[in-house]
Amino acid sequence: MPTSTDLSPALRQAEACTADALAARYSAVRERSIELAAPVSAEDAMVQSMPDASPTKWHLAHTTWFFETFVLATLPGYRLVDEAWQVLFNSYYQSVGPQHARPMRGVLSRPSLAQVLDYRARIDARVADAFARDEFDVALRRRIELGLHHEQQHQELLLTDILHALSCNPLRPAYRDDLPASHATAGPFDWVTFDEAVVDIGRPRWPEDPDFAFDLESPRHRALLGAYALATRPVTCGEFRDFIRDGGYGTPTLWLSEGWARVQAEDWQRPLYWINDETQFGLAGVRAIDDNAPVSQLSYYEADAFARWAGARLPTEFEWERAAQQREVDGNFVESGRLHPVGDARDGLRQLFGDVWEWTSSSFLPYPGFRPWDGALGEYNGKFMVGQQVLRGGSCASPRDHLRAAYRNFFPPHARWQFSGLRLAKDPA
């Protein structure tokens, strides 16, 4: 991989412009994390409501640890802010060193939130100084770009994890009580048909290709898709209520075996944050359910059961990507400030991006020829390619410039605390 000194004068000038843009993006992304954490009190910030979630304070520290460990610590003579924090804020990078147990992140009362914010400020100052001194070669700039996309993932997790934590409080406090309510309609339900085709799927390997993509999105390859139809919009809360009232949660023939076992063991009767059939808890607190909004906080099992009840199925991730490839990344993202799914009455295929992550029927598996990134960063995605389902499209808590048609999200099929919903698909009659 070339360094700055290997480049021609013209390319060095282009790299300098790229470095300036990257420095500006670094500041913007890092500031957005602070803005998202601002409504969270110090007490809120250390709550861990379940093993799958992490405290706000830990998200703020871990994303900072990422830049210190994988960027700054590679510079000559760099000294860590606190060596003990290398254990506390390492998530799962075994090749970097030991980690504090994930289910026990909520016991970390020290360092304090103030210390974590100071840690962020100190690392940001060091990164800014290194940019000013032109200390980052091409390889390190690419690591910074990866770190920014990593932080954007954690920005969404910060919101969904604090939502889960607040939902466990009997007071049902709002993350923010000033979030706007939506009265948009969903528009009619319809189908868009696609003929059989061989389709290019995924992205070229980064950083060989200049446009960022995670390693799990590569290599670009061809997939044969049969003819299919895709719903023009996601399933709404009102439509999911029909499933509930028709006894969907009590009909074992609609469910995969593991899903039915979950329904029985955990007494699932409705989506995670529905209090009853009329009200739900969200980042704005308790509000009436918007029948026109895409239903969210569903597990894969619930999405699959609804699709079977509706006489349809979930799309494969390749069917979804084909539909999204020629469409702009446009929708209801975190930048809208709503922080909740909303209806969309436009014509045709819509809401492929934003609002809710859409479960697909595809298991999270490597693409043909997949190669993880080199070194410790190879642990980022590849080792999770078992027991997970792929979701596509992003949500109302996702940053817009973090997404693309090839983006693959993944969670275990029982996960319910994300803004996850569904879009129906079907085969030709």
KOLFIRO-736945 format. One record per residue (C-alpha): residue number from 1; residue in three letters; chain; x, y, z. Coordinates in Angstrom, 2 decimals. Example, Ala and Ser with C-alpha at 12.3 -4.5 7.8 and 13.67 -1.06 7.14 Angstrom:
2
   seq   type   mol         X         Y         Z
     1    ALA     A     12.30     -4.50      7.80
     2    SER     A     13.67     -1.06      7.14
END
This chain:
429
   seq   type   mol         X         Y         Z
     1    MET     A      0.00      0.00      0.00
     2    PRO     A      1.62      3.32     -1.05
     3    THR     A      2.61      6.01      1.42
     4    SER     A      2.51      9.76      0.79
     5    THR     A      6.20      9.84     -0.14
     6    ASP     A      5.62      7.32     -2.96
     7    LEU     A      3.20      9.60     -4.80
     8    SER     A      3.78     12.09     -7.62
     9    PRO     A      3.38     15.83     -6.83
    10    ALA     A     -0.08     15.87     -8.42
    11    LEU     A     -1.20     12.84     -6.43
    12    ARG     A      0.29     14.28     -3.23
    13    GLN     A     -1.78     17.42     -3.75
    14    ALA     A     -4.89     15.29     -4.25
    15    GLU     A     -4.05     13.34     -1.10
    16    ALA     A     -3.68     16.61      0.81
    17    CYS     A     -7.17     17.65     -0.26
    18    THR     A     -8.43     14.23      0.77
    19    ALA     A     -6.72     14.60      4.14
    20    ASP     A     -8.41     17.97      4.74
    21    ALA     A    -11.81     16.47      3.89
    22    LEU     A    -11.14     13.49      6.14
    23    ALA     A    -10.12     15.75      9.04
    24    ALA     A    -13.37     17.68      8.65
    25    ARG     A    -15.37     14.45      8.50
    26    TYR     A    -13.57     13.19     11.60
    27    SER     A    -14.61     16.28     13.55
    28    ALA     A    -18.22     16.08     12.34
    29    VAL     A    -18.71     12.40     13.16
    30    ARG     A    -17.07     12.68     16.56
    31    GLU     A    -19.17     15.74     17.42
    32    ARG     A    -22.35     13.92     16.40
    33    SER     A    -21.65     11.24     19.02
    34    ILE     A    -21.42     13.91     21.71
    35    GLU     A    -24.68     15.47     20.49
    36    LEU     A    -26.47     12.12     20.63
    37    ALA     A    -25.18     11.48     24.14
    38    ALA     A    -26.09     14.96     25.42
    39    PRO     A    -29.62     14.08     26.65
    40    VAL     A    -28.23     11.15     28.65
    41    SER     A    -27.38     11.80     32.30
    42    ALA     A    -24.27     10.42     33.96
    43    GLU     A    -26.49      7.88     35.73
    44    ASP     A    -28.15      6.85     32.45
    45    ALA     A    -24.78      6.60     30.75
    46    MET     A    -23.55      3.64     32.78
    47    VAL     A    -26.74      1.53     32.65
    48    GLN     A    -26.48     -1.81     30.84
    49    SER     A    -29.96     -3.30     30.63
    50    MET     A    -29.01     -6.61     29.00
    51    PRO     A    -25.83     -8.40     27.87
    52    ASP     A    -26.42     -7.53     24.19
    53    ALA     A    -26.49     -3.79     24.93
    54    SER     A    -23.73     -1.49     26.14
    55    PRO     A    -23.79      1.66     28.29
    56    THR     A    -23.64      5.04     26.56
    57    LYS     A    -20.39      5.76     28.37
    58    TRP     A    -18.83      2.58     27.00
    59    HIS     A    -19.84      3.45     23.41
    60    LEU     A    -18.19      6.86     23.78
    61    ALA     A    -15.03      5.31     25.20
    62    HIS     A    -14.79      2.30     22.86
    63    THR     A    -15.02      4.39     19.69
    64    THR     A    -12.22      6.56     21.09
    65    TRP     A    -10.18      3.47     21.99
    66    PHE     A    -10.51      2.39     18.35
    67    PHE     A     -8.78      5.51     17.06
    68    GLU     A     -6.12      5.39     19.78
    69    THR     A     -5.38      1.68     19.26
    70    PHE     A     -5.55      1.32     15.50
    71    VAL     A     -4.37      4.78     14.42
    72    LEU     A     -2.45      6.85     16.98
    73    ALA     A     -0.66      3.93     18.64
    74    THR     A      0.98      3.06     15.31
    75    LEU     A      2.80      6.43     15.23
    76    PRO     A      6.41      6.50     16.48
    77    GLY     A      6.79      7.37     20.16
    78    TYR     A      3.06      7.40     20.93
    79    ARG     A      2.10      6.86     24.60
    80    LEU     A     -1.34      5.56     25.59
    81    VAL     A     -3.57      7.80     27.69
    82    ASP     A     -4.11      4.94     30.16
    83    GLU     A     -2.86      1.41     29.54
    84    ALA     A     -5.54     -0.09     31.80
    85    TRP     A     -8.25      1.30     29.53
    86    GLN     A     -6.97     -0.92     26.74
    87    VAL     A     -8.70     -3.80     28.52
    88    LEU     A    -11.82     -1.91     29.58
    89    PHE     A    -12.72     -0.61     26.13
    90    ASN     A    -11.55     -3.42     23.85
    91    SER     A    -14.72     -5.04     22.49
    92    TYR     A    -13.72     -8.36     20.94
    93    TYR     A    -10.27     -7.96     19.36
    94    GLN     A     -8.50    -11.02     20.74
    95    SER     A     -5.35    -10.28     18.79
    96    VAL     A     -5.08     -6.86     20.49
    97    GLY     A     -5.36     -8.23     24.02
    98    PRO     A     -7.81     -9.16     26.81
    99    GLN     A    -11.21     -7.54     27.24
   100    HIS     A    -13.49     -6.73     30.15
   101    ALA     A    -16.44     -9.16     29.97
   102    ARG     A    -19.17     -7.79     27.72
   103    PRO     A    -22.12     -8.53     30.10
   104    MET     A    -20.28     -6.62     32.87
   105    ARG     A    -19.77     -3.28     31.11
   106    GLY     A    -22.50     -1.76     33.28
   107    VAL     A    -20.41     -2.15     36.45
   108    LEU     A    -17.73      0.22     35.18
   109    SER     A    -18.55      3.22     37.38
   110    ARG     A    -14.93      4.30     36.85
   111    PRO     A    -13.70      5.94     34.74
   112    SER     A    -16.48      8.47     35.15
   113    LEU     A    -18.44      9.97     32.29
   114    ALA     A    -16.42     13.17     32.73
   115    GLN     A    -13.20     11.18     32.40
   116    VAL     A    -14.47      9.45     29.28
   117    LEU     A    -15.41     12.79     27.72
   118    ASP     A    -11.95     14.08     28.60
   119    TYR     A    -10.45     10.96     26.99
   120    ARG     A    -12.36     11.73     23.80
   121    ALA     A    -11.17     15.34     23.83
   122    ARG     A     -7.55     14.33     24.33
   123    ILE     A     -7.61     11.77     21.52
   124    ASP     A     -9.39     14.22     19.20
   125    ALA     A     -6.72     16.83     19.93
   126    ARG     A     -3.97     14.33     19.17
   127    VAL     A     -5.65     13.30     15.91
   128    ALA     A     -6.06     16.96     14.90
   129    ASP     A     -2.40     17.61     15.67
   130    ALA     A     -1.34     14.59     13.61
   131    PHE     A     -3.45     15.81     10.69
   132    ALA     A     -1.81     19.24     10.97
   133    ARG     A      1.64     17.64     10.97
   134    ASP     A      0.73     15.39      8.01
   135    GLU     A      1.62     12.31     10.05
   136    PHE     A     -1.07     10.06      8.56
   137    ASP     A     -0.05      8.17      5.45
   138    VAL     A     -2.58      6.70      3.03
   139    ALA     A     -2.97      3.50      5.03
   140    LEU     A     -3.70      5.36      8.28
   141    ARG     A     -6.17      7.69      6.57
   142    ARG     A     -8.04      4.62      5.42
   143    ARG     A     -8.06      3.31      8.97
   144    ILE     A     -9.50      6.62     10.10
   145    GLU     A    -12.24      6.28      7.49
   146    LEU     A    -12.98      2.79      8.79
   147    GLY     A    -13.02      4.16     12.34
   148    LEU     A    -15.56      6.81     11.38
   149    HIS     A    -17.91      4.23      9.88
   150    HIS     A    -17.35      2.13     13.00
   151    GLU     A    -18.33      5.12     15.14
   152    GLN     A    -21.46      5.68     13.06
   153    GLN     A    -22.48      2.10     13.81
   154    HIS     A    -22.03      2.84     17.49
   155    GLN     A    -24.06      6.04     17.21
   156    GLU     A    -27.05      3.94     16.21
   157    LEU     A    -26.31      1.42     18.95
   158    LEU     A    -26.04      4.26     21.47
   159    LEU     A    -29.62      5.23     20.66
   160    THR     A    -31.08      1.72     20.56
   161    ASP     A    -29.24      0.68     23.73
   162    ILE     A    -30.36      3.72     25.74
   163    LEU     A    -33.91      3.13     24.46
   164    HIS     A    -33.80     -0.40     25.84
   165    ALA     A    -32.36      0.81     29.14
   166    LEU     A    -35.04      3.49     29.56
   167    SER     A    -37.77      1.00     28.64
   168    CYS     A    -36.76     -1.08     31.67
   169    ASN     A    -37.46      1.86     33.98
   170    PRO     A    -41.04      1.76     35.38
   171    LEU     A    -41.18      5.56     34.98
   172    ARG     A    -40.69      5.12     31.21
   173    PRO     A    -38.65      8.32     30.90
   174    ALA     A    -38.09      9.82     27.46
   175    TYR     A    -34.63     10.13     25.96
   176    ARG     A    -35.98     13.41     24.55
   177    ASP     A    -39.51     14.70     25.06
   178    ASP     A    -39.29     17.25     22.23
   179    LEU     A    -39.13     14.82     19.30
   180    PRO     A    -41.70     15.61     16.59
   181    ALA     A    -44.66     13.31     16.09
   182    SER     A    -45.56     12.23     12.55
   183    HIS     A    -49.00     12.13     10.99
   184    ALA     A    -47.88     10.97      7.54
   185    THR     A    -49.88      8.27      5.80
   186    ALA     A    -48.36      5.03      4.56
   187    GLY     A    -49.97      5.02      1.14
   188    PRO     A    -51.38      1.95     -0.58
   189    PHE     A    -49.72     -1.46     -0.44
   190    ASP     A    -48.71     -2.88     -3.81
   191    TRP     A    -46.12     -5.07     -5.51
   192    VAL     A    -43.22     -4.39     -7.89
   193    THR     A    -42.22     -7.33    -10.08
   194    PHE     A    -38.72     -8.30    -11.16
   195    ASP     A    -37.88    -10.71    -13.96
   196    GLU     A    -35.34    -13.49    -13.65
   197    ALA     A    -31.83    -12.07    -14.04
   198    VAL     A    -28.16    -12.46    -13.26
   199    VAL     A    -27.32     -9.56    -10.94
   200    ASP     A    -24.04     -8.07     -9.73
   201    ILE     A    -24.04     -8.07     -5.93
   202    GLY     A    -21.75     -6.43     -3.39
   203    ARG     A    -18.83     -4.04     -3.66
   204    PRO     A    -15.20     -4.33     -4.79
   205    ARG     A    -12.75     -4.90     -1.96
   206    TRP     A    -11.78     -1.77     -0.02
   207    PRO     A     -9.25     -0.14      0.11
   208    GLU     A     -8.26     -1.37     -3.37
   209    ASP     A    -11.49      0.36     -4.46
   210    PRO     A    -11.52      3.99     -3.25
   211    ASP     A    -15.17      4.05     -2.14
   212    PHE     A    -15.56      2.73      1.39
   213    ALA     A    -17.26     -0.60      2.01
   214    PHE     A    -16.90     -3.09      4.86
   215    ASP     A    -15.07     -6.32      4.09
   216    LEU     A    -18.29     -8.32      4.40
   217    GLU     A    -19.69     -6.49      1.34
   218    SER     A    -17.01     -7.90     -0.95
   219    PRO     A    -16.07     -9.28     -3.35
   220    ARG     A    -18.51     -8.13     -5.99
   221    HIS     A    -19.99    -11.24     -7.57
   222    ARG     A    -22.89    -12.46     -9.68
   223    ALA     A    -26.10    -14.03     -8.39
   224    LEU     A    -28.88    -15.72    -10.35
   225    LEU     A    -32.28    -14.49     -9.16
   226    GLY     A    -35.57    -16.00    -10.19
   227    ALA     A    -38.58    -13.83    -10.91
   228    TYR     A    -40.08    -12.30     -7.78
   229    ALA     A    -42.22     -9.46     -6.48
   230    LEU     A    -41.32     -7.02     -3.71
   231    ALA     A    -43.75     -4.98     -1.64
   232    THR     A    -43.69     -1.26     -2.40
   233    ARG     A    -43.26     -0.37      1.29
   234    PRO     A    -42.55     -1.95      4.69
   235    VAL     A    -45.30     -3.54      6.78
   236    THR     A    -47.00     -0.96      9.01
   237    CYS     A    -47.98     -1.00     12.66
   238    GLY     A    -51.64     -1.15     11.69
   239    GLU     A    -51.04     -4.20      9.51
   240    PHE     A    -49.07     -5.89     12.25
   241    ARG     A    -51.88     -5.25     14.70
   242    ASP     A    -54.14     -7.28     12.40
   243    PHE     A    -51.69    -10.17     12.77
   244    ILE     A    -51.85     -9.84     16.57
   245    ARG     A    -55.65     -9.68     16.68
   246    ASP     A    -55.88    -12.71     14.39
   247    GLY     A    -53.99    -14.74     16.97
   248    GLY     A    -50.63    -14.63     15.24
   249    TYR     A    -48.65    -14.99     18.47
   250    GLY     A    -50.77    -17.98     19.45
   251    THR     A    -50.64    -19.97     16.19
   252    PRO     A    -47.67    -22.36     16.23
   253    THR     A    -47.98    -23.27     12.53
   254    LEU     A    -46.90    -19.74     11.58
   255    TRP     A    -43.58    -19.96     13.43
   256    LEU     A    -40.19    -21.50     12.97
   257    SER     A    -39.51    -23.97     15.76
   258    GLU     A    -36.94    -21.80     17.54
   259    GLY     A    -39.20    -18.78     17.15
   260    TRP     A    -42.17    -20.56     18.69
   261    ALA     A    -39.97    -21.65     21.61
   262    ARG     A    -39.05    -17.97     22.16
   263    VAL     A    -42.69    -16.90     22.02
   264    GLN     A    -43.54    -19.43     24.71
   265    ALA     A    -40.48    -18.95     26.91
   266    GLU     A    -40.52    -15.12     26.87
   267    ASP     A    -44.28    -14.60     26.52
   268    TRP     A    -44.08    -12.52     23.34
   269    GLN     A    -47.46    -11.00     22.55
   270    ARG     A    -46.58     -7.91     20.50
   271    PRO     A    -43.50     -5.97     19.28
   272    LEU     A    -40.96     -5.24     21.99
   273    TYR     A    -41.92     -1.69     22.96
   274    TRP     A    -45.68     -1.95     22.45
   275    ILE     A    -47.31     -1.43     25.85
   276    ASN     A    -50.66     -2.57     24.49
   277    ASP     A    -52.35     -2.46     21.08
   278    GLU     A    -52.65      1.34     21.20
   279    THR     A    -49.50      2.73     22.85
   280    GLN     A    -45.77      2.12     22.63
   281    PHE     A    -42.56      3.33     24.21
   282    GLY     A    -39.94      5.10     22.12
   283    LEU     A    -37.15      7.60     22.40
   284    ALA     A    -39.86     10.26     22.84
   285    GLY     A    -41.41      8.31     25.73
   286    VAL     A    -44.92      6.84     25.68
   287    ARG     A    -46.97      7.77     22.63
   288    ALA     A    -49.88      6.43     20.64
   289    ILE     A    -48.95      3.85     18.02
   290    ASP     A    -48.87      5.38     14.54
   291    ASP     A    -50.70      2.87     12.36
   292    ASN     A    -49.05      4.30      9.23
   293    ALA     A    -45.48      3.96     10.50
   294    PRO     A    -43.42      0.89      9.62
   295    VAL     A    -43.58     -1.60     12.47
   296    SER     A    -40.26     -1.98     14.30
   297    GLN     A    -38.54     -3.77     17.16
   298    LEU     A    -39.33     -7.15     15.60
   299    SER     A    -37.19    -10.25     15.72
   300    TYR     A    -36.51    -12.26     12.58
   301    TYR     A    -38.89    -14.87     13.96
   302    GLU     A    -41.74    -12.35     14.19
   303    ALA     A    -41.03    -10.98     10.71
   304    ASP     A    -41.00    -14.49      9.26
   305    ALA     A    -44.23    -15.45     11.05
   306    PHE     A    -46.01    -12.33      9.79
   307    ALA     A    -44.88    -13.03      6.23
   308    ARG     A    -46.24    -16.58      6.45
   309    TRP     A    -49.52    -15.29      7.91
   310    ALA     A    -49.77    -12.80      5.01
   311    GLY     A    -49.26    -15.55      2.42
   312    ALA     A    -45.89    -14.16      1.42
   313    ARG     A    -42.24    -14.50      2.48
   314    LEU     A    -39.21    -12.40      3.36
   315    PRO     A    -36.95    -11.36      0.48
   316    THR     A    -33.43    -12.67      0.14
   317    GLU     A    -30.71    -10.08      0.65
   318    PHE     A    -29.88    -10.33     -3.07
   319    GLU     A    -33.47     -9.60     -4.08
   320    TRP     A    -33.44     -6.59     -1.77
   321    GLU     A    -30.10     -5.30     -3.08
   322    ARG     A    -31.20     -5.61     -6.70
   323    ALA     A    -34.21     -3.41     -5.95
   324    ALA     A    -32.07     -0.84     -4.12
   325    GLN     A    -29.16     -0.57     -6.54
   326    GLN     A    -30.68      2.05     -8.82
   327    ARG     A    -32.21      4.15     -6.05
   328    GLU     A    -30.80      7.10     -4.17
   329    VAL     A    -30.00      6.65     -0.49
   330    ASP     A    -32.90      8.80      0.64
   331    GLY     A    -35.26      8.44      3.57
   332    ASN     A    -35.89      8.99      7.26
   333    PHE     A    -32.47      8.83      8.94
   334    VAL     A    -31.06     10.11     12.23
   335    GLU     A    -30.49     13.52     10.61
   336    SER     A    -34.27     14.03     10.34
   337    GLY     A    -34.44     14.34     14.12
   338    ARG     A    -37.55     12.17     14.36
   339    LEU     A    -35.79      9.08     15.77
   340    HIS     A    -38.84      6.99     14.93
   341    PRO     A    -40.19      5.36     11.75
   342    VAL     A    -42.78      7.34      9.79
   343    GLY     A    -45.23      6.66      6.96
   344    ASP     A    -44.49      7.51      3.34
   345    ALA     A    -47.32      7.93      0.83
   346    ARG     A    -45.23      8.36     -2.31
   347    ASP     A    -45.92      6.12     -5.30
   348    GLY     A    -43.90      3.08     -6.24
   349    LEU     A    -41.08      1.33     -4.42
   350    ARG     A    -40.13      3.41     -1.37
   351    GLN     A    -38.53      3.42      2.08
   352    LEU     A    -35.82      0.98      1.06
   353    PHE     A    -33.44      3.16      3.06
   354    GLY     A    -34.12      4.52      6.53
   355    ASP     A    -37.07      4.05      8.89
   356    VAL     A    -36.46      0.35      9.71
   357    TRP     A    -33.83     -2.25      9.01
   358    GLU     A    -35.54     -4.92      6.93
   359    TRP     A    -35.04     -8.56      7.84
   360    THR     A    -34.14    -10.83      4.93
   361    SER     A    -34.32    -14.60      4.69
   362    SER     A    -30.56    -14.76      4.10
   363    SER     A    -28.16    -16.14      6.66
   364    PHE     A    -25.10    -13.97      7.26
   365    LEU     A    -22.47    -15.88      5.31
   366    PRO     A    -19.30    -14.91      3.42
   367    TYR     A    -19.57    -14.04     -0.24
   368    PRO     A    -17.66    -16.32     -2.65
   369    GLY     A    -13.98    -15.37     -2.38
   370    PHE     A    -14.42    -13.35      0.83
   371    ARG     A    -11.20    -12.26      2.54
   372    PRO     A    -11.25    -10.42      5.87
   373    TRP     A     -9.03     -7.39      6.31
   374    ASP     A     -5.44     -8.01      7.34
   375    GLY     A     -4.34     -8.10     10.96
   376    ALA     A     -6.51     -7.42     14.00
   377    LEU     A     -9.10     -5.58     11.88
   378    GLY     A     -9.86     -8.92     10.27
   379    GLU     A    -11.82     -9.68     13.46
   380    TYR     A    -14.29     -6.90     12.64
   381    ASN     A    -16.89     -9.00     10.78
   382    GLY     A    -15.72    -12.37      9.53
   383    LYS     A    -15.78    -14.27     12.80
   384    PHE     A    -19.49    -13.53     13.26
   385    MET     A    -20.58    -15.34     10.11
   386    VAL     A    -22.66    -18.00     11.87
   387    GLY     A    -26.09    -17.98     13.49
   388    GLN     A    -27.03    -14.51     12.21
   389    GLN     A    -29.55    -13.12      9.71
   390    VAL     A    -28.91    -10.27      7.28
   391    LEU     A    -30.85     -7.00      7.49
   392    ARG     A    -30.78     -4.30      4.82
   393    GLY     A    -31.52     -0.60      4.37
   394    GLY     A    -30.78      1.29      7.56
   395    SER     A    -33.15      2.87     10.06
   396    CYS     A    -34.36      6.13     11.55
   397    ALA     A    -31.34      5.94     13.86
   398    SER     A    -28.77      5.40     11.06
   399    PRO     A    -26.61      8.19      9.62
   400    ARG     A    -27.44      8.74      5.96
   401    ASP     A    -23.85      8.88      4.67
   402    HIS     A    -23.09      5.57      6.36
   403    LEU     A    -25.39      3.55      4.06
   404    ARG     A    -25.45      2.16      0.53
   405    ALA     A    -27.29     -0.56     -1.40
   406    ALA     A    -24.59     -3.15     -0.68
   407    TYR     A    -24.53     -2.54      3.11
   408    ARG     A    -25.12     -5.73      5.12
   409    ASN     A    -26.22     -5.53      8.73
   410    PHE     A    -26.58     -8.69     10.81
   411    PHE     A    -28.12     -9.79     14.10
   412    PRO     A    -29.15    -13.08     15.68
   413    PRO     A    -32.74    -14.02     14.78
   414    HIS     A    -34.09    -13.42     18.29
   415    ALA     A    -32.84     -9.79     18.48
   416    ARG     A    -35.70     -7.32     18.98
   417    TRP     A    -34.21     -4.10     20.38
   418    GLN     A    -33.13     -2.59     17.06
   419    PHE     A    -35.33     -0.57     14.68
   420    SER     A    -35.94     -3.75     12.68
   421    GLY     A    -39.03     -4.43     10.59
   422    LEU     A    -39.91     -6.16      7.35
   423    ARG     A    -40.90     -5.87      3.71
   424    LEU     A    -42.79     -8.70      2.03
   425    ALA     A    -41.75    -10.62     -1.05
   426    LYS     A    -43.45    -13.33     -3.04
   427    ASP     A    -42.87    -15.69     -5.95
   428    PRO     A    -44.79    -15.50     -9.25
   429    ALA     A    -48.31    -16.94     -9.08
END
